[in-house]
Amino acid sequence: MRLEGKIAIITGGASGIGLATVQKFVREGAKVLIADISLERAQHASDEIAAAGFDGATAACQVDVSVFAEVEAMVARAVEVFGRVDVIFNNAGIAGGRPLLEHEPEKDYAPILRVDQDGVYYGILAAGRQFKKQGGGGVIISTSSIYGEQAAELSFTYSAAKAAVISFTRSAAYELAEHGVRAVAITPGRVGTPIINQFSDELKATFAAEQVRNKLTRPEEIADVVAFLASDEANAINGTVVSVDDGYSVFKQRLDLPVF
Ligand SMILES: NC(=O)c1ccc[n+]([C@@H]2O[C@H](COP(=O)([O-])OP(=O)(O)OC[C@H]3O[C@@H](n4cnc5c(N)ncnc54)[C@H](O)[C@@H]3O)[C@@H](O)[C@H]2O)c1
């Protein structure tokens, strides 16, 4: 078990990529604070994991990652329940948007930045301080997106926030290296979670066709990579972006070319 004895905080842990990662971490021997804006869904996830034979391996915590005091309280809660923190997965996020010229800044800019950008900054800051207090060590993994590296429809603000996550990761790796802390960002492509599953079958098929295997990535496949990145086996990966996009970023469109 590659995460035996590790204590992790996973934000957005009640759904999608976060929930799959909670389940994977527990199977790998970690104890996890499932942190989400919905305490009810976080508690439900924790109860189900306990019922599956992992009693005591998780605890639920309500957090709005866009509020620093709540993120600090989340880190303190993990220490209170499990004694320390070894890994934080800054994964909570919201998506959506409108064409730029239809923006109302107070609706289309600030709210997404608060969760997707500020939330990751707060997680890095609060966990970084805890890591230092513990005497060093620790891993910070943060969820960016393919959109953090490119322009796309309806994602003017989302792309900016996800680009900031990549920048935060580089800077955190640099600044926290003296405390033995590693930081890594992941860029998922098209993952079959509620963010994508809300769309029509036709649109989901289009999304799938943008990836090399012509299918949506399963959240469990992202979780497998995050578990590796959190483990000591990934000690040489630091400050960089790990693409988990099934080739999305390496090709544009599959063409039916005649042989020539
Ligand atoms: N699904 C995809 O295709 C995809 C692709 C690239 C990146 N991502 C990113 O992956 C991450 C997880 O997304 P997902 O697809 O699993 O979505 P999801 O909606 O299934 O899960 C997101 C979770 O975050 C929680 N959350 C939302 N706002 C919060 C807040 N302010 N504080 C605490 N928790 C909050 C939600 O309650 C939810 O449980 C997000 O950062 C998203 O931007 C997703």
The ligand as a MOL file (V3000), in Angstrom:
LIG
                    3D

  0  0  0     0  0            999 V3000
M  V30 BEGIN CTAB
M  V30 COUNTS 44 48 0 0 0
M  V30 BEGIN ATOM
M  V30 1 N -14.6120 16.8410 -14.9080 0
M  V30 2 C -13.7150 17.3100 -15.7570 0
M  V30 3 O -13.7650 17.0190 -16.9610 0
M  V30 4 C -12.5890 18.1940 -15.2640 0
M  V30 5 C -11.5780 18.5340 -16.1820 0
M  V30 6 C -10.5230 19.3440 -15.7460 0
M  V30 7 C -10.4870 19.7990 -14.4480 0
M  V30 8 N -11.4920 19.4610 -13.5830 0 CHG=1
M  V30 9 C -11.3940 19.9750 -12.2290 0
M  V30 10 O -11.4430 18.8740 -11.3440 0
M  V30 11 C -11.8860 19.3060 -10.0570 0
M  V30 12 C -12.9780 18.3750 -9.5730 0
M  V30 13 O -14.0580 18.4580 -10.4770 0
M  V30 14 P -15.1010 17.2800 -10.7180 0
M  V30 15 O -15.2150 17.1210 -12.1780 0
M  V30 16 O -14.7890 16.1240 -9.8710 0 CHG=-1
M  V30 17 O -16.4290 18.0370 -10.2460 0
M  V30 18 P -17.5520 17.7000 -9.1540 0
M  V30 19 O -18.5630 18.7860 -9.3370 0
M  V30 20 O -17.9700 16.2750 -9.2570 0
M  V30 21 O -16.7940 17.8950 -7.7680 0
M  V30 22 C -16.4510 19.1590 -7.2730 0
M  V30 23 C -16.6590 19.1410 -5.7610 0
M  V30 24 O -16.1940 20.4070 -5.2540 0
M  V30 25 C -17.1150 20.8460 -4.2710 0
M  V30 26 N -17.0400 22.2980 -4.1390 0
M  V30 27 C -17.4910 23.2320 -5.0020 0
M  V30 28 N -17.2600 24.4670 -4.5250 0
M  V30 29 C -16.6450 24.3110 -3.3310 0
M  V30 30 C -16.1640 25.2070 -2.3500 0
M  V30 31 N -16.2880 26.5440 -2.4980 0
M  V30 32 N -15.5630 24.7160 -1.2480 0
M  V30 33 C -15.4580 23.3690 -1.0710 0
M  V30 34 N -15.9240 22.4640 -1.9590 0
M  V30 35 C -16.5050 22.9300 -3.0790 0
M  V30 36 C -18.4700 20.3750 -4.7730 0
M  V30 37 O -19.4440 20.3400 -3.7300 0
M  V30 38 C -18.1300 19.0100 -5.3470 0
M  V30 39 O -18.2890 17.9950 -4.3730 0
M  V30 40 C -12.3310 20.7600 -10.2470 0
M  V30 41 O -11.3050 21.6160 -9.8000 0
M  V30 42 C -12.4930 20.8830 -11.7530 0
M  V30 43 O -12.3340 22.2090 -12.2010 0
M  V30 44 C -12.5360 18.6750 -13.9620 0
M  V30 END ATOM
M  V30 BEGIN BOND
M  V30 1 1 1 2
M  V30 2 2 2 3
M  V30 3 1 2 4
M  V30 4 1 4 5
M  V30 5 2 4 44
M  V30 6 2 5 6
M  V30 7 1 6 7
M  V30 8 2 7 8
M  V30 9 1 8 9
M  V30 10 1 8 44
M  V30 11 1 9 10
M  V30 12 1 9 42
M  V30 13 1 10 11
M  V30 14 1 11 12
M  V30 15 1 11 40
M  V30 16 1 12 13
M  V30 17 1 13 14
M  V30 18 2 14 15
M  V30 19 1 14 16
M  V30 20 1 14 17
M  V30 21 1 17 18
M  V30 22 2 18 19
M  V30 23 1 18 20
M  V30 24 1 18 21
M  V30 25 1 21 22
M  V30 26 1 22 23
M  V30 27 1 23 24
M  V30 28 1 23 38
M  V30 29 1 24 25
M  V30 30 1 25 26
M  V30 31 1 25 36
M  V30 32 1 26 27
M  V30 33 1 26 35
M  V30 34 2 27 28
M  V30 35 1 28 29
M  V30 36 1 29 30
M  V30 37 2 29 35
M  V30 38 1 30 31
M  V30 39 2 30 32
M  V30 40 1 32 33
M  V30 41 2 33 34
M  V30 42 1 34 35
M  V30 43 1 36 37
M  V30 44 1 36 38
M  V30 45 1 38 39
M  V30 46 1 40 41
M  V30 47 1 40 42
M  V30 48 1 42 43
M  V30 END BOND
M  V30 END CTAB
M  END
